């Protein structure tokens, strides 16, 4: 008996397998709207009303809804499914919660946004052969991951899943004439037990939305995807996220959809100081910093609390502080990978010298390939000891 084709699904019964034809279901209006809505809610930093206004405009132009299912029906279904909730603003006169009702997104939708970002950014990276860890699918290691693939020549015998392989043999050859061939063998993937602590730094200075280019939304998506990847596939790893403008402060994973830029300069030193403080408290041997930025460092906080700012060129006092921080991170065995969303040769000189001081890495990337680059670098760093 040949293997079932992809458009056939089977159900396991006590007596064997029952094969039925699989007919793909047509995408519902809710699902079509939900995909667009998730994109809009990320772009609007969690502003539900603004996202719905955009959705209504798109519906007018592309006629996504019908007379039987409108945008209002979609909003009601979002409520019913637990993606949004109704909150009452405080009445300014009485101080009670009897004010106007406002719709906001829930934790369920926040999780959905992270999952969607993971699928968008990393979902198109395909499985690779043994020893290639540049995808989200792992090769040889010492901890079972629960993922399976076909046997390849050179795979160790202890990697073979006998249960899955025997099941394949029964499907392919039948029970009466049972035989196990190489084509039936299935290998269970495994992962290394090494732990990684990562800090992701995101620049939220004003330049992240300058010149008509939205750079903060792709940065948010990368952060959401990386957090989803680590919490689901590498639960022993840690990810801390911080943002930096005039100052630096940590944010929680659940805050990512609401992240927005401000009228800030770029205090790279403050971000690096906070990142290293976070990593000092981690017990893991492997530690690293990812920094997403598009501009030059232009700000320092002085001991008396005042700010020293200079946006004209590369200020020698500011950049020297950055080089000192890079060298300090190197002494602590913390490599810094800079993802520079800019192509200015003048700024590249600074990043090159900063990277040399840390002995880290730098990528000069557009927004399109940012996620794949960060993913690949995370995987490569995770599989090797950094100290």
Residue, then its C-alpha position, 0 to 999 in steps of 0.5 A: x500500500x502506498x503512502x497517502x497523498x497530502x490531500x488525504x487525512x487518516x484517523x487512528x482506530x483500534x482496528x487500524x486506519x480509516x482514510x477519508x478525503x480531506x477537502x480544505x475549508x474556505x477561509x471565513x470572513x472573520x478569518x480574513x478580517x482577523x488577519x488584516x486586523x492583527x496587522x493594523x493593531x500592531x501598526x497602531x500600537x494597540x489602538x483598537x479604535x484607530x485599527x477599526x477605522x482603518x479596517x472600515x476604510x479597507x472594507x469600503x475599498x476591497x469589499x471584504x464583508x457582506x450584508x450578512x456579516x459586517x464590521x460590527x458583526x466582526x467586532x462582536x465576534x472578537x468580543x465573543x472569542x475573548x480577543x477584546x474587552x469593554x472597559x469603562x473610563x472613569x467619569x471625571x466629575x464623579x470619579x466613578x467608572x460610569x464613563x464612556x465604554x472603550x474597547x481594548x485588546x486582551x491577553x489572548x489577542x496579545x498571544x495571537x499577535x506574537x504567534x502571528x509574528x513568529x509565523x510571518x518572520x520565521x515560518x518560511x524558513x525550511x527544515x535543513x539537514x543534519x548539522x545545519x542550525x540556521x532554521x528553527x528546526x534543530x539537528x542533533x542534540x541531547x534533549x528531545x524536541x518532539x519534532x520528527x523527520x525522515x531518516x537520512x544516511x548518517x543519523x545515529x540509531x538512537x535517534x530513530x523513533x521506533x513507534x513512528x517507524x513501525x507505524x509507517x511500516x504498517x501503513x506502507x506495507x500492511x500488517x499481514x506482510x509486515x516489513x520495516x525498510x529504510x523508507x519507513x524510518x523516522x528520526x526524532x529531532x533533539x536540541x542542546x540543553x545549553x541555555x541562553x540569556x538574551x537581551x533585546x534592545x529596541x531604539x524608540x527614538x524619533x528617527x524610527x519613524x522619520x522620512x516616511x518610513x515606519x521602522x518601529x513596527x518591524x522591530x516590534x514584530x521581531x521582538x514578538x516573534x523572538x519572544x514566542x520562539x523562546x517561550x515555546x521552543x526554548x523554555x529554558x532560555x531567557x529573553x529580556x526586552x528594553x527600549x532606549x531613547x533619552x533613557x532606557x527602561x525594561x518592558x514586558x513581553x505583553x507590552x510589545x504590541x503597544x510600543x511606540x516611539x517618542x520625541x527622544x534622542x538616542x541614549x545607546x549608553x543607557x541601553x547598554x548599561x541596563x542590558x548588562x545589569x540584566x545579564x549580570x543577574x543571569x546564571x546562564x553561561x551563554x549571554x548576548x545582546x541584540x540591538x536594533x537601531x537606525x540612528x547614531x548615539x546622540x544623548x547621555x545622562x549626566x551624573x546630575x540628572x541633566x542630559x547631554x545631547x548633540x544630534x550634529x554628527x558623531x559627538x566624540x564624547x558620546x561615541x567614546x562612551x559607547x566604545x567603553x561600554x562595548x569593551x566592558x561587555x567584552x570583558x564580561x563575555x557578552x557579545x553584542x550584535x548590532x542590527x543597523x537599519x540604516x545605510x549611511x556610510x558615516x554611521x557604519x564607521x561608528x558601528x564598525x568601531x563599536x563592533x571591533x571594541x566588543x568583538x561582536x557582530x554587525x548587520x546593515x540590514x533593511x527592514x525586510x530581512x531583519x527577522x531572518x537575520x536575528x533568528x539565524x544569529x540567535x540559533x548560531x549563538x545558542x549552539x556554541x559556547x560564547x565564553 
